[in-house]
Amino acid sequence: MKAQQALYIDGVWCPAEGRDTIDVVNPVDEQVIGQVPAGNAEDVDHAVRAARAALPAWAATPPAERAARLAALRDVLVARKDEIAGTITAELGSPLAFSQAVHMGTPIAVAGSYAELAATYAFEEKVGNSTVYHEPIGVVGAITPWNYPLHQIVAKVAPALAAGCTVVLKPAEDTPLTAQAFAQAVHEAGVPAGVFNLVTGLGPVAGQALAGHPDVDLVSFTGSTAVGSRIAATAGAAVKKVALELGGKSANVILPSADLARAVNVGVANVMSNSGQTCSAWTRMLVHTAQYDAAVELAARAAAKYGDRIGPVVNARQRDRVRGYIEKGLAEGARLVAGGVEPPSERGYFISPTVFADVTPEMTVAQEEIFGPVLSILRYEDEEDALHIANGTVYGLAGAVWAGDETEAVAFARRMETGQVDINGGRFNPLAPFGGYKQSGVGRELGVHGLTEYLQTKSLQF
Ligand code: NAD
């Protein structure tokens, strides 16, 4: 897709006030593939004013009509699936088949789910002698990361629009072309001017201006815990609602009764998918001491099969950061059984699929989010030990439990301090609430829980 030298505000592509631009780089060959405007605080203000002006009419639009626009948006995404998948591959580096199946498949399903929810959700209910109205919160400032560039946008914009909110989006610097393609799709879907606005730009400039804008009612942020906590502090000072989807360091707990080979192979695939740049990836594999050596061997073999087929990480900074973690793992005494710091290819931001054994719970590679294709395998003595290790980080976004018997796995999962757990390889469900315990975030996305984040209640008593 050709980059737009403009921002999408009030239904038109308009030049940015700021003269600065952002280079978009293909992480496979390090070539610049386009440039987009780096919007500044004035651009953000322009977009927020457009969103504010469009709010009364959109909030008053019957839910069935909002649902129709969302269904049209889903249809445009379906029609442009291959083209947008190509854009995602060009700026994120993910293999094309993965972009088509996951980077496009998920947001199409999510957009469809909100078309249905907008049409069926009870925006008005009776509670005793009261009528309770579920009203839109207002103008939403949405700030998104690059790792699932379209999904992260749709997971915010679709429920916000379904709720009757208007939106200003500040997407990640690395993947602005996907955001531009989304803005085109919104336009084609006939969403009225000002309901959705796009300002590309730098986090500390455009992102910060959006998070701190006095006329934004809700800031919905997905990204790192460090930036999220700063945004929450700014919003808190202004008594503004925030929704935060932050980092993770999820545990994949393999109980002794599980099918070990399946649990390990699916676990490795989960971590390597999207080059490890998945907030909910199960980057800590917990194995009983009696099965530990067998699991390490299986994991090393599984990881070695991937080679550079997983694609690069998004940029040079991320590559260096991941390499730094691998070096730290070695320095702290973890045993490398696959991959390492040597790149599998000279060009591009590639990292070899890497597996560490003999990782102990306090090591950096067991505690911090690496956001690259790096798996740590930890040993546990018994179930209590496994639970203690699984819950022993500041994060609580996701996880997995494997056992011979589902009841046994569920009993363990219920004791995990985390927002999502896959039982014996359970599939991702775009309708299930997604979000974190502890420092993994505040609030939930997807399904009906994601919709209610954008609603506030008004009760009338009779
Ligand atoms: P990041 O926090 O650096 O950036 C995320 C977004 O915030 C970008 O749009 C960026 O421009 C913007 N930003 C940066 N500084 C800002 C500031 N001072 N004020 C306002 N906005 C600012 O994160 P990243 O490196 O882009 O993404 C990786 C992180 O995102 C990982 O920690 C990952 O776990 C997390 N993540 C979480 C989820 C989830 O659902 N929980 C999903 C995807 C990614």
Boltz pocket constraint, residues with backbone or C-beta under 6 A from the ligand:
constraints:
  - pocket:
      binder: B
      contacts: [[A, 143], [A, 144], [A, 145], [A, 146], [A, 147], [A, 148], [A, 170], [A, 171], [A, 172], [A, 173], [A, 201], [A, 202], [A, 203], [A, 204], [A, 205], [A, 206], [A, 207], [A, 208], [A, 209], [A, 211], [A, 222], [A, 223], [A, 224], [A, 225], [A, 227], [A, 228], [A, 230], [A, 231], [A, 244], [A, 245], [A, 246], [A, 247], [A, 248], [A, 278], [A, 279], [A, 369], [A, 371], [A, 397], [A, 436], [A, 440], [A, 441]]
      max_distance: 6.0
